[in-house]
């Protein structure tokens, strides 16, 4: 197989190295020295010379954040798209299926840091850290004792790379871990118990902590609604680091206001950016603006993943993090 021509189509802020030279990001230039790299960072076909347009037409691989609206039209030989993101609900899978374009994603490249953020939110809540900080501001010496994580029941809804890492990092705390997956028969290292999504309510009924890390599909949209929150153990703490569409935000707020839920934190919202006048800002939900990851590590890992996959693509082997486009387009 001839070496693929690679187009870098993500925005320059993702990686601006060697931008003036238009050679492509430094890491890829170093690791793929014999490949032609078409540097489309912050450019469109309208910015290209006729010779550059001819080169773009030969591109077989595109490295993206979001799919540029010109990509499919101007790259008729495109055979593979690699996305920085884990989710792919922003990609037209039907179009990829029709064009027989393969898709890989960045799943797992931010898992460790997101898992750390989850645990930080849990400890912040269970150890009453905001209240203790408020007491310090008031010069108030009043012991406020938190809860122990040991023996707490943690239910991980969705057991992909993020919640697998949550399980690994929580293990030393002595928590009891349950994974909720499409099928209870799926092998799931790191947890004591696996239940299917059909039995979600059964798992939630005894959960002290619930961590949602779900993709956005037709079956997960609105999964956490009033009925789901009502099925949770009173006083439970809920964290969402998957997709905002999985949560009916007004129902989450209502469950907190009623006192049924003990607390909640979310790194994702149904609408992003969250509008300034959205009532969620003034609720009891701890909100972070989709920043639970750490960019330096993500960029390194996602580029390393891409380089490994280039080699696999060239040799005709199965690639890491390949999405089953034919099946997923039906979800």
Order of alpha helices (4+ residues) and beta strands (2+ residues): beta-alpha-beta-alpha-beta-alpha-beta-alpha-beta-alpha-alpha-beta-alpha-beta-beta-alpha-beta-alpha-beta-alpha-beta-beta-alpha-alpha
